[in-house]
Amino acid sequence: MDKLRKAERARRLRAVEQAARVLPGELAQALFALGEDELAGAEELRLRRGWPLLVNLSGTERETAGPPVTEGDLRAVLENASQASAHTVLDQMKNGYVTLRGGHRLGLCGTVARQGADMVTLRYLTSLSLRLACPAAGQAGQVVKALRTPEGVASTLIVAPPGAGKTTLLRELVRLLSEGAGGPPLRVGLADERGEVAALWRGEPQFDVGRHTDVLDGCRKAEGLLILLRGMNPQVLAADEITHSEDAAAMEEAAGCGVALLATAHAAGTEDLRRRPVYRALLERGVFQRAVVLERRGGERLARVEELS
């Protein structure tokens, strides 16, 4: 157990170091002044214009002792994140975020620039949120056993509020199923719209998602799911954050073709899930058979598997 904790601590510190490369010098110094013991629990960095850098430490925001964040700092972070070529990430900026190398996600707030009814970009940045991506090997070991069936794996929704670790668990389940944990290896098609699950960088996954996994990123989930279904002959289709009716329709079409599904959903639990129209329709049609409900108790994250009937 001690070895596992040390390895987890080392992974988290490497994630902080990698993500912090986009910060200007003074902000980076203020961040690392907190020390490794605190930074090992870092989940998110918050930069709000006029205030010092904040660090989300296992659910609690900690203010650093650095100078207030300026408009120039915000622009420098975006410039570093886009490698001095903001136009290359314009499509992502329209959705309010930029995905960094390593799978870290930079959320953007500011003044929206529109062309007609469409959002073109953000200008006059006011705040940024840098969510840290960190692999957590072994987290899904017990969960995957509960999802295995004689046919392969039950279609499953990972359910939790934002920030509870849904994407991390999805990544681990994809990897384990692809590598044959609990049964034979399965071909997994991963529709990674935001680039946070596999975190492709010039075609190379930054996270281990398994040797039998095919990754498609940079396109909408609904489109990506159907491309994978028709072109890659998957046994399992996986996607992060099913939120729109077209995502649900693609999931339902794939289920009708005999493909198992793995997806995440924002909800407090299965009862909350049933109150939301997009998910309620999927559950009523029997598209998903099981749910993994994540919750945080103190500084610990717990997962339980529930049958969906």
DRENDRENLUM-416420 format. One record per residue: residue in three letters; x, y, z of N, C-alpha, C, O in turn. Coordinates in steps of 0.2 Angstrom, whole numbers, padded with zeros to 4 digits, always signed. Layout:
ALAXYZXYZXYZXYZ
...
This chain:
MET+0004-0006+0000+0000+0000+0000+0004+0006+0000+0003+0011-0003
ASP+0010+0006+0004+0014+0012+0004+0017+0013-0003+0018+0019-0004
LYS+0019+0008-0006+0022+0009-0013+0017+0012-0017+0018+0016-0022
LEU+0011+0010-0017+0005+0013-0021+0004+0020-0020+0003+0024-0024
ARG+0004+0022-0013+0003+0029-0012+0009+0033-0014+0008+0039-0016
LYS+0015+0030-0013+0021+0034-0016+0021+0035-0023+0022+0041-0026
ALA+0018+0030-0027+0018+0030-0034+0013+0035-0036+0013+0039-0041
GLU+0007+0035-0033+0002+0040-0034+0004+0047-0033+0002+0052-0037
ARG+0007+0048-0027+0010+0055-0026+0015+0057-0031+0014+0063-0033
ALA+0019+0053-0033+0024+0055-0039+0020+0056-0045+0022+0061-0048
ARG+0015+0053-0047+0011+0054-0053+0008+0061-0052+0008+0065-0057
ARG+0005+0062-0047+0002+0069-0046+0006+0075-0046+0005+0080-0049
LEU+0012+0074-0043+0017+0079-0043+0020+0080-0050+0021+0086-0052
ARG+0020+0075-0054+0022+0076-0061+0017+0079-0065+0019+0083-0070
ALA+0011+0078-0064+0005+0081-0067+0005+0089-0066+0004+0093-0070
VAL+0006+0091-0059+0007+0098-0058+0012+0101-0061+0011+0106-0064
GLU+0018+0098-0061+0024+0101-0065+0023+0102-0072+0025+0107-0075
GLN+0020+0097-0075+0018+0097-0082+0013+0103-0084+0014+0107-0088
ALA+0008+0103-0080+0003+0108-0081+0005+0115-0080+0003+0120-0083
ALA+0010+0116-0075+0012+0122-0073+0017+0126-0078+0019+0131-0077
ARG+0019+0122-0083+0023+0125-0088+0020+0130-0092+0023+0134-0095
VAL+0013+0131-0092+0010+0136-0095+0010+0143-0091+0008+0148-0094
LEU+0011+0142-0085+0011+0148-0080+0017+0153-0081+0022+0151-0082
PRO+0016+0159-0081+0021+0164-0081+0026+0163-0074+0023+0160-0070
GLY+0032+0165-0074+0037+0164-0069+0034+0165-0062+0035+0161-0058
GLU+0032+0171-0061+0030+0173-0054+0024+0169-0051+0024+0167-0045
LEU+0019+0167-0056+0014+0163-0054+0016+0155-0052+0014+0152-0048
ALA+0021+0153-0056+0024+0146-0055+0027+0146-0049+0027+0141-0045
GLN+0031+0151-0047+0035+0152-0041+0030+0151-0035+0031+0148-0030
ALA+0025+0155-0036+0020+0155-0030+0017+0148-0029+0015+0146-0024
LEU+0015+0145-0035+0012+0138-0034+0017+0133-0031+0015+0130-0026
PHE+0023+0133-0033+0028+0128-0030+0030+0130-0023+0033+0126-0020
ALA+0029+0136-0021+0031+0138-0014+0026+0134-0009+0028+0134-0003
LEU+0021+0132-0011+0016+0128-0007+0020+0122-0004+0018+0119+0001
GLY+0024+0119-0008+0028+0113-0006+0024+0106-0009+0018+0106-0010
GLU+0028+0101-0009+0026+0095-0012+0020+0092-0008+0016+0089-0011
ASP+0020+0092-0001+0015+0089+0003+0008+0092+0001+0003+0088+0000
GLU+0008+0098+0000+0001+0101-0002+0000+0100-0010-0006+0098-0012
LEU+0005+0101-0014+0004+0100-0021+0002+0093-0023-0001+0092-0029
ALA+0004+0088-0019+0002+0081-0021-0006+0080-0021-0008+0075-0023
GLY-0009+0085-0018-0017+0084-0017-0020+0089-0022-0026+0090-0022
ALA-0016+0093-0026-0019+0098-0031-0023+0095-0036-0021+0090-0039
GLU-0029+0098-0038-0034+0095-0043-0035+0100-0048-0037+0099-0054
GLU-0034+0107-0046-0036+0112-0051-0032+0119-0049-0031+0120-0043
LEU-0030+0123-0054-0028+0129-0053-0033+0134-0055-0035+0134-0061
ARG-0034+0140-0051-0038+0145-0053-0035+0151-0054-0031+0154-0049
LEU-0036+0155-0060-0033+0161-0061-0038+0166-0062-0041+0166-0067
ARG-0039+0171-0057-0044+0176-0058-0041+0183-0058-0037+0184-0054
ARG-0043+0187-0063-0039+0193-0064-0040+0197-0058-0046+0198-0055
GLY-0035+0200-0055-0035+0204-0049-0034+0201-0042-0034+0204-0037
TRP-0034+0194-0043-0033+0190-0037-0027+0185-0037-0025+0183-0043
PRO-0024+0183-0032-0018+0178-0032-0021+0171-0035-0027+0170-0035
LEU-0016+0168-0037-0018+0161-0040-0020+0157-0034-0018+0157-0028
LEU-0026+0153-0036-0029+0148-0031-0028+0141-0033-0027+0140-0039
VAL-0027+0137-0028-0026+0130-0030-0031+0126-0026-0032+0126-0020
ASN-0035+0121-0030-0040+0117-0027-0036+0111-0024-0033+0107-0028
LEU-0036+0110-0018-0033+0105-0014-0038+0100-0012-0040+0101-0006
SER-0039+0095-0015-0044+0089-0013-0051+0093-0011-0054+0091-0006
GLY-0053+0098-0015-0059+0101-0014-0059+0107-0010-0064+0111-0009
THR-0053+0109-0007-0053+0115-0003-0048+0120-0007-0043+0118-0009
GLU-0050+0126-0008-0046+0131-0012-0041+0134-0007-0043+0137-0002
ARG-0035+0135-0010-0030+0138-0006-0027+0143-0010-0025+0142-0015
GLU-0026+0149-0007-0024+0155-0010-0016+0155-0009-0013+0154-0004
THR-0012+0156-0015-0005+0156-0015-0003+0163-0012-0007+0168-0012
ALA+0003+0164-0011+0006+0170-0008+0009+0175-0014+0012+0180-0013
GLY+0007+0173-0020+0010+0177-0026+0006+0183-0027+0001+0185-0024
PRO+0008+0187-0032+0005+0193-0034-0002+0192-0037-0003+0186-0040
PRO-0006+0197-0038-0013+0196-0041-0012+0195-0048-0007+0197-0052
VAL-0016+0191-0051-0016+0189-0058-0018+0195-0062-0023+0198-0061
THR-0014+0196-0068-0016+0202-0072-0018+0199-0079-0018+0193-0080
GLU-0021+0204-0083-0023+0202-0089-0018+0199-0093-0019+0195-0097
GLY-0012+0202-0093-0006+0199-0096-0004+0192-0094-0002+0188-0099
ASP-0005+0191-0088-0004+0184-0086-0009+0179-0089-0007+0174-0092
LEU-0015+0181-0089-0020+0177-0093-0019+0176-0100-0019+0170-0102
ARG-0017+0181-0103-0015+0180-0110-0009+0176-0111-0008+0172-0116
ALA-0004+0177-0107+0002+0173-0107+0001+0165-0106+0004+0161-0110
VAL-0004+0164-0102-0006+0157-0101-0009+0154-0107-0007+0148-0109
LEU-0013+0158-0110-0017+0155-0116-0012+0155-0122-0012+0150-0126
GLU-0007+0159-0122-0002+0159-0127+0002+0153-0127+0004+0149-0131
ASN+0004+0151-0120+0008+0145-0119+0005+0139-0120+0007+0134-0123
ALA-0002+0139-0118-0006+0133-0119-0007+0132-0127-0008+0126-0129
SER-0008+0137-0131-0009+0136-0138-0002+0136-0142-0002+0136-0148
GLN+0003+0136-0138+0010+0136-0142+0011+0142-0146+0013+0142-0152
ALA+0009+0148-0144+0009+0154-0147+0005+0154-0154+0007+0158-0159
SER+0000+0150-0155-0004+0150-0161-0011+0148-0159-0013+0143-0160
ALA-0014+0154-0156-0021+0153-0154-0026+0150-0159-0031+0147-0157
HIS-0025+0152-0165-0029+0150-0171-0030+0143-0171-0035+0140-0174
THR-0024+0139-0169-0024+0132-0170-0029+0129-0165-0031+0123-0166
VAL-0031+0132-0160-0036+0129-0155-0042+0133-0155-0046+0133-0150
LEU-0044+0136-0160-0050+0141-0161-0056+0137-0160-0061+0139-0156
ASP-0057+0131-0163-0063+0127-0162-0064+0125-0154-0069+0125-0152
GLN-0058+0123-0151-0059+0122-0144-0061+0128-0140-0065+0128-0135
MET-0058+0134-0142-0060+0140-0138-0067+0142-0139-0070+0145-0134
LYS-0070+0140-0144-0077+0141-0145-0081+0137-0140-0087+0139-0138
ASN-0079+0132-0137-0082+0128-0132-0080+0130-0125-0082+0127-0120
GLY-0075+0135-0125-0073+0138-0118-0068+0134-0115-0067+0135-0109
TYR-0064+0130-0119-0058+0127-0116-0053+0126-0121-0054+0126-0127
VAL-0047+0124-0118-0041+0122-0123-0038+0116-0119-0037+0116-0113
THR-0037+0110-0123-0034+0104-0120-0026+0105-0121-0024+0106-0126
LEU-0023+0104-0115-0015+0104-0116-0012+0097-0116-0015+0092-0115
ARG-0006+0097-0118-0002+0091-0119-0002+0088-0112-0001+0091-0107
GLY-0004+0081-0112-0005+0078-0105-0012+0077-0103-0013+0074-0098
GLY-0017+0080-0107-0024+0079-0105-0026+0085-0101-0032+0084-0099
HIS-0022+0089-0098-0025+0095-0094-0029+0099-0098-0028+0100-0104
ARG-0034+0102-0094-0039+0106-0098-0039+0113-0095-0040+0114-0089
LEU-0039+0118-0100-0039+0125-0098-0045+0128-0099-0047+0129-0105
GLY-0050+0129-0094-0056+0132-0095-0055+0140-0096-0051+0143-0092
LEU-0059+0143-0100-0058+0150-0101-0065+0154-0100-0070+0152-0101
CYS-0064+0160-0097-0069+0165-0096-0067+0172-0098-0062+0174-0097
GLY-0072+0175-0101-0071+0182-0103-0076+0185-0107-0082+0182-0106
THR-0075+0189-0112-0080+0192-0116-0081+0188-0122-0076+0187-0126
VAL-0087+0186-0124-0088+0182-0130-0089+0186-0136-0092+0191-0136
ALA-0085+0184-0141-0085+0188-0148-0090+0183-0152-0088+0177-0153
ARG-0095+0187-0155-0099+0183-0160-0099+0185-0167-0098+0191-0168
GLN-0101+0181-0171-0102+0182-0178-0109+0180-0180-0110+0174-0181
GLY-0114+0185-0180-0121+0183-0180-0123+0179-0174-0122+0182-0168
ALA-0126+0173-0174-0128+0170-0168-0123+0165-0166-0124+0162-0160
ASP-0117+0165-0169-0112+0160-0167-0106+0163-0163-0104+0169-0165
MET-0104+0159-0158-0098+0162-0154-0092+0160-0159-0091+0155-0161
VAL-0088+0165-0159-0082+0165-0163-0076+0163-0159-0072+0159-0160
THR-0075+0167-0153-0069+0166-0149-0071+0170-0142-0076+0173-0141
LEU-0066+0170-0138-0066+0174-0131-0061+0179-0132-0055+0178-0134
ARG-0063+0185-0129-0058+0190-0129-0059+0194-0122-0063+0192-0118
TYR-0054+0198-0120-0054+0201-0114-0055+0196-0108-0060+0196-0105
LEU-0050+0191-0108-0050+0186-0103-0051+0188-0096-0047+0193-0094
THR-0055+0185-0092-0056+0187-0085-0054+0182-0080-0052+0183-0074
SER-0054+0175-0082-0052+0170-0077-0051+0164-0081-0053+0163-0087
LEU-0046+0159-0078-0045+0153-0081-0045+0148-0076-0043+0149-0070
SER-0047+0142-0078-0047+0136-0074-0043+0130-0077-0044+0128-0082
LEU-0037+0128-0074-0033+0123-0076-0034+0117-0072-0031+0116-0067
ARG-0038+0112-0075-0039+0106-0072-0034+0101-0073-0032+0100-0079
LEU-0031+0098-0068-0025+0093-0069-0028+0086-0070-0032+0084-0067
ALA-0025+0083-0075-0026+0076-0077-0021+0072-0074-0015+0073-0075
CYS-0023+0067-0071-0018+0062-0068-0020+0055-0068-0025+0054-0065
PRO-0016+0051-0071-0018+0044-0071-0018+0041-0064-0014+0043-0060
ALA-0022+0036-0063-0022+0033-0056-0023+0026-0057-0028+0023-0056
ALA-0017+0022-0059-0017+0015-0060-0020+0011-0054-0018+0013-0049
GLY-0024+0006-0056-0027+0002-0051-0033+0004-0048-0037+0000-0044
GLN-0036+0010-0049-0042+0013-0046-0048+0009-0048-0052+0008-0044
ALA-0048+0006-0054-0054+0003-0057-0054-0005-0056-0058-0008-0059
GLY-0049-0007-0053-0048-0015-0053-0054-0018-0050-0056-0023-0053
GLN-0057-0016-0044-0063-0019-0042-0069-0018-0046-0074-0022-0046
VAL-0070-0012-0048-0076-0010-0052-0076-0014-0059-0082-0017-0060
VAL-0071-0015-0062-0071-0019-0068-0074-0026-0067-0077-0029-0072
LYS-0072-0029-0062-0075-0036-0061-0082-0036-0060-0085-0041-0062
ALA-0085-0031-0057-0093-0030-0057-0096-0029-0063-0102-0030-0064
LEU-0092-0027-0068-0095-0025-0075-0095-0030-0080-0098-0030-0085
ARG-0090-0035-0078-0089-0041-0083-0096-0045-0083-0099-0046-0078
THR-0097-0048-0089-0102-0053-0090-0100-0058-0095-0094-0058-0098
PRO-0103-0064-0095-0101-0069-0100-0100-0067-0107-0096-0070-0111
GLU-0104-0062-0109-0103-0059-0116-0098-0054-0117-0096-0053-0122
GLY-0095-0051-0111-0090-0046-0112-0090-0041-0106-0087-0042-0101
VAL-0095-0036-0107-0095-0031-0102-0102-0028-0102-0105-0027-0108
ALA-0105-0026-0097-0112-0023-0097-0111-0016-0098-0106-0012-0096
SER-0116-0013-0102-0116-0006-0104-0117-0002-0097-0121-0003-0093
THR-0112+0003-0096-0112+0006-0090-0111+0014-0090-0107+0016-0094
LEU-0115+0017-0086-0114+0024-0085-0110+0026-0079-0112+0023-0073
ILE-0105+0030-0079-0101+0032-0073-0104+0039-0071-0104+0044-0075
VAL-0107+0039-0065-0111+0045-0063-0108+0048-0057-0106+0045-0052
ALA-0108+0055-0057-0105+0059-0052-0106+0066-0054-0106+0068-0059
PRO-0105+0071-0049-0105+0078-0050-0098+0080-0053-0094+0075-0053
PRO-0097+0086-0056-0091+0088-0058-0085+0087-0053-0086+0089-0047
GLY-0079+0085-0056-0074+0085-0051-0073+0079-0047-0068+0079-0043
ALA-0077+0074-0048-0077+0068-0043-0073+0062-0046-0072+0057-0043
GLY-0070+0063-0052-0065+0058-0055-0068+0053-0060-0066+0048-0061
LYS-0074+0056-0064-0077+0052-0069-0072+0050-0075-0072+0044-0077
THR-0069+0055-0077-0065+0054-0083-0059+0049-0081-0057+0045-0085
THR-0056+0050-0075-0051+0046-0073-0053+0038-0073-0049+0034-0075
LEU-0059+0037-0070-0061+0030-0069-0063+0028-0076-0062+0022-0078
LEU-0066+0032-0081-0067+0030-0088-0061+0027-0091-0061+0022-0094
ARG-0056+0031-0090-0049+0030-0093-0047+0023-0091-0044+0019-0095
GLU-0047+0022-0084-0045+0016-0082-0049+0010-0084-0046+0004-0085
LEU-0055+0010-0084-0060+0005-0087-0058+0003-0094-0058-0003-0096
VAL-0057+0008-0098-0055+0007-0105-0049+0003-0105-0048-0002-0109
ARG-0044+0005-0101-0037+0002-0101-0038-0005-0099-0035-0010-0102
LEU-0041-0006-0094-0042-0013-0091-0046-0018-0096-0044-0024-0097
LEU-0051-0016-0099-0055-0020-0103-0051-0021-0109-0051-0027-0112
SER-0047-0016-0112-0043-0017-0118-0037-0022-0116-0035-0026-0121
GLU-0035-0022-0110-0029-0027-0108-0032-0034-0106-0028-0038-0105
GLY-0038-0034-0105-0041-0041-0103-0042-0042-0096-0042-0048-0094
ALA-0043-0037-0092-0044-0038-0085-0051-0041-0084-0056-0039-0086
GLY-0051-0047-0080-0057-0050-0078-0060-0054-0084-0066-0057-0083
GLY-0057-0055-0090-0059-0059-0095-0055-0057-0101-0049-0055-0101
PRO-0057-0059-0107-0053-0058-0113-0053-0051-0115-0057-0047-0113
PRO-0047-0049-0118-0046-0042-0121-0052-0040-0125-0054-0044-0129
LEU-0054-0034-0125-0060-0032-0129-0057-0026-0133-0053-0022-0131
ARG-0060-0026-0140-0058-0020-0144-0063-0014-0142-0069-0014-0142
VAL-0059-0009-0140-0063-0003-0137-0062+0003-0142-0056+0005-0144
GLY-0067+0006-0144-0067+0012-0148-0069+0018-0143-0074+0019-0140
LEU-0064+0023-0143-0064+0028-0138-0066+0035-0142-0061+0037-0146
ALA-0071+0038-0141-0073+0044-0144-0071+0050-0139-0075+0052-0135
ASP-0065+0053-0140-0062+0057-0135-0063+0064-0138-0058+0067-0140
GLU-0069+0067-0138-0070+0073-0141-0066+0079-0138-0063+0083-0142
ARG-0065+0079-0131-0061+0085-0128-0053+0083-0127-0050+0087-0125
GLY-0051+0077-0129-0044+0075-0129-0042+0074-0122-0036+0075-0120
GLU-0046+0072-0117-0044+0072-0110-0044+0065-0108-0040+0063-0103
VAL-0046+0060-0111-0046+0053-0109-0039+0050-0111-0035+0048-0107
ALA-0038+0050-0118-0032+0047-0120-0026+0053-0121-0020+0051-0121
ALA-0029+0059-0122-0024+0065-0122-0019+0064-0128-0013+0064-0127
LEU-0022+0062-0134-0018+0062-0140-0013+0068-0141-0016+0074-0141
TRP-0007+0067-0142-0003+0072-0144+0001+0071-0150+0006+0066-0150
ARG-0001+0074-0156+0002+0072-0162+0001+0064-0164+0006+0061-0166
GLY-0005+0062-0162-0006+0055-0163-0004+0050-0158-0006+0044-0159
GLU-0001+0052-0153+0002+0047-0148-0002+0049-0141-0002+0054-0139
PRO-0005+0043-0138-0009+0044-0132-0004+0046-0126+0001+0043-0126
GLN-0006+0051-0122-0002+0053-0117-0003+0049-0111+0001+0048-0106
PHE-0009+0045-0111-0011+0041-0106-0012+0034-0109-0014+0033-0114
ASP-0011+0029-0105-0011+0022-0107-0019+0020-0107-0022+0020-0102
VAL-0021+0019-0113-0028+0017-0113-0029+0010-0116-0034+0007-0118
GLY-0023+0006-0116-0024-0001-0118-0022-0002-0125-0023+0002-0130
ARG-0019-0008-0127-0016-0010-0133-0022-0012-0138-0021-0011-0144
HIS-0028-0013-0136-0033-0015-0141-0039-0009-0141-0044-0010-0143
THR-0036-0003-0140-0041+0003-0140-0039+0007-0146-0033+0009-0147
ASP-0044+0009-0150-0044+0014-0155-0047+0021-0153-0052+0021-0151
VAL-0043+0026-0154-0045+0033-0152-0046+0037-0157-0043+0038-0162
LEU-0052+0041-0157-0054+0046-0162-0055+0052-0158-0060+0052-0153
ASP-0051+0058-0159-0053+0064-0155-0053+0070-0160-0052+0069-0166
GLY-0056+0075-0157-0056+0081-0161-0063+0082-0165-0064+0086-0169
CYS-0068+0077-0164-0074+0078-0167-0080+0077-0162-0078+0074-0156
ARG-0086+0079-0163-0091+0078-0159-0092+0071-0157-0091+0066-0161
LYS-0094+0070-0151-0095+0063-0148-0100+0059-0153-0099+0053-0154
ALA-0106+0062-0154-0111+0058-0158-0108+0056-0165-0108+0050-0167
GLU-0104+0060-0168-0101+0059-0174-0095+0054-0173-0095+0049-0177
GLY-0091+0055-0168-0086+0050-0167-0088+0043-0165-0085+0038-0168
LEU-0093+0042-0162-0096+0036-0160-0098+0032-0166-0097+0026-0166
LEU-0101+0035-0170-0104+0032-0176-0098+0030-0181-0098+0025-0185
ILE-0093+0035-0182-0087+0033-0186-0084+0027-0183-0082+0022-0187
LEU-0083+0027-0177-0080+0021-0174-0084+0014-0175-0081+0009-0176
LEU-0090+0015-0174-0095+0009-0175-0094+0006-0182-0094+0000-0182
ARG-0094+0011-0187-0095+0008-0194-0088+0007-0196-0087+0002-0201
GLY-0082+0009-0193-0076+0008-0196-0071+0004-0193-0066+0001-0196
MET-0072+0003-0186-0067+0000-0182-0069-0007-0179-0065-0010-0175
ASN-0076-0009-0180-0078-0015-0177-0077-0016-0170-0074-0021-0168
PRO-0079-0011-0166-0078-0011-0158-0082-0016-0155-0088-0018-0157
GLN-0080-0019-0149-0084-0023-0145-0087-0018-0139-0092-0020-0136
VAL-0083-0013-0138-0085-0008-0133-0084-0001-0136-0079+0000-0139
LEU-0089+0004-0135-0088+0011-0137-0088+0015-0130-0092+0014-0126
ALA-0083+0019-0130-0083+0023-0124-0083+0031-0126-0080+0033-0131
ALA-0086+0035-0121-0086+0042-0122-0087+0046-0116-0090+0043-0111
ASP-0084+0052-0115-0084+0056-0109-0090+0061-0110-0091+0064-0115
GLU-0094+0062-0104-0099+0067-0104-0104+0067-0109-0104+0070-0114
ILE-0109+0062-0109-0115+0062-0113-0120+0067-0110-0122+0067-0105
THR-0121+0072-0114-0125+0078-0112-0130+0080-0117-0135+0083-0115
HIS-0130+0078-0123-0134+0081-0128-0139+0075-0131-0137+0069-0131
SER-0144+0077-0134-0149+0072-0137-0145+0068-0142-0147+0062-0143
GLU-0141+0071-0146-0138+0068-0152-0133+0062-0149-0132+0057-0153
ASP-0130+0064-0144-0125+0059-0140-0129+0053-0138-0127+0047-0140
ALA-0135+0054-0135-0139+0048-0133-0142+0044-0139-0142+0038-0139
ALA-0143+0048-0145-0146+0044-0151-0140+0040-0153-0142+0034-0156
ALA-0134+0042-0153-0128+0038-0156-0127+0032-0151-0126+0027-0154
MET-0128+0033-0145-0127+0028-0140-0132+0022-0141-0131+0016-0141
GLU-0139+0025-0142-0144+0020-0143-0143+0016-0150-0144+0010-0150
GLU-0141+0019-0155-0139+0016-0162-0134+0011-0161-0135+0005-0163
ALA-0129+0012-0157-0123+0008-0156-0126+0002-0152-0124-0004-0153
ALA-0130+0003-0147-0132-0003-0143-0137-0007-0147-0137-0013-0146
GLY-0140-0005-0152-0144-0009-0156-0140-0013-0161-0143-0018-0164
CYS-0134-0011-0161-0129-0015-0165-0125-0020-0161-0121-0024-0164
GLY-0127-0021-0155-0124-0026-0151-0117-0024-0148-0113-0028-0145
VAL-0116-0017-0147-0110-0015-0144-0111-0013-0137-0116-0009-0136
ALA-0106-0015-0133-0107-0012-0126-0105-0005-0125-0101-0003-0129
LEU-0107-0001-0120-0106+0006-0120-0103+0008-0113-0105+0005-0108
LEU-0098+0012-0113-0096+0015-0107-0096+0023-0108-0094+0026-0113
ALA-0099+0026-0103-0100+0034-0104-0100+0037-0097-0102+0033-0092
THR-0099+0043-0096-0100+0047-0090-0106+0052-0091-0108+0054-0096
ALA-0108+0053-0085-0114+0058-0084-0114+0062-0078-0112+0059-0073
HIS-0116+0068-0079-0116+0073-0073-0123+0071-0069-0128+0073-0072
ALA-0122+0069-0063-0128+0068-0059-0126+0066-0052-0120+0064-0051
ALA-0130+0067-0047-0128+0066-0040-0129+0059-0038-0126+0056-0033
GLY-0133+0055-0043-0134+0048-0042-0139+0045-0047-0141+0049-0051
THR-0141+0039-0046-0146+0036-0051-0152+0039-0051-0156+0040-0056
GLU-0155+0042-0045-0161+0045-0045-0161+0051-0048-0166+0053-0052
ASP-0156+0055-0047-0155+0062-0051-0154+0060-0058-0157+0064-0062
LEU-0151+0055-0060-0150+0053-0067-0157+0052-0070-0158+0054-0076
ARG-0162+0049-0067-0168+0047-0070-0172+0053-0071-0177+0053-0074
ARG-0171+0059-0067-0175+0065-0068-0173+0069-0074-0176+0074-0076
ARG-0167+0067-0077-0164+0071-0083-0167+0068-0089-0165+0062-0090
PRO-0170+0072-0094-0173+0069-0100-0168+0065-0104-0170+0060-0106
VAL-0162+0067-0105-0158+0064-0110-0156+0057-0107-0156+0052-0110
TYR-0154+0056-0100-0153+0050-0097-0159+0046-0096-0159+0040-0097
ARG-0164+0049-0094-0170+0045-0093-0173+0041-0099-0175+0035-0098
ALA-0172+0044-0105-0174+0040-0111-0169+0034-0112-0172+0029-0114
LEU-0163+0035-0111-0158+0030-0112-0160+0024-0107-0160+0018-0109
LEU-0161+0026-0100-0163+0021-0095-0169+0017-0097-0170+0011-0096
GLU-0174+0021-0099-0181+0018-0101-0180+0013-0106-0184+0008-0107
ARG-0176+0014-0111-0175+0010-0117-0170+0004-0115-0169+0000-0120
GLY-0167+0004-0109-0163-0002-0107-0156-0001-0111-0153-0006-0111
VAL-0154+0005-0113-0147+0005-0116-0142+0004-0111-0137+0001-0113
PHE-0142+0006-0105-0137+0005-0100-0140+0000-0095-0146+0000-0093
GLN-0136-0005-0093-0138-0010-0088-0135-0008-0081-0138-0010-0076
ARG-0130-0005-0080-0127-0004-0074-0124+0004-0073-0123+0007-0078
ALA-0124+0006-0067-0121+0013-0066-0115+0012-0060-0116+0008-0056
VAL-0110+0016-0061-0105+0016-0056-0106+0023-0053-0104+0028-0057
VAL-0108+0024-0047-0109+0030-0044-0103+0032-0039-0101+0028-0035
LEU-0100+0038-0041-0094+0040-0037-0096+0046-0032-0100+0050-0034
GLU-0093+0045-0027-0094+0051-0022-0088+0052-0018-0083+0047-0017
ARG-0087+0058-0015-0081+0060-0011-0083+0060-0004-0088+0063-0002
ARG-0080+0056+0001-0081+0056+0008-0074+0059+0011-0069+0055+0011
GLY-0074+0065+0014-0068+0068+0016-0063+0069+0010-0065+0072+0005
GLY-0057+0066+0011-0053+0067+0005-0052+0060+0001-0048+0060-0004
GLU-0057+0055+0002-0057+0049-0001-0063+0049-0006-0068+0051-0005
ARG-0061+0046-0012-0066+0045-0017-0069+0037-0017-0064+0033-0017
LEU-0075+0036-0017-0078+0029-0017-0082+0028-0023-0085+0033-0025
ALA-0082+0022-0025-0086+0020-0030-0091+0014-0029-0088+0009-0025
ARG-0097+0014-0031-0101+0008-0030-0105+0007-0036-0107+0011-0040
VAL-0106+0000-0038-0110-0002-0044-0117-0003-0042-0118-0007-0038
GLU-0121-0001-0046-0129-0002-0045-0132-0005-0052-0129-0003-0057
GLU-0136-0009-0051-0140-0011-0057-0145-0006-0059-0149-0003-0055
LEU-0146-0005-0065-0151-0001-0068-0157-0005-0071-0155-0009-0076
SER-0163-0005-0069-0168-0009-0071-0174-0004-0074-0179-0007-0076
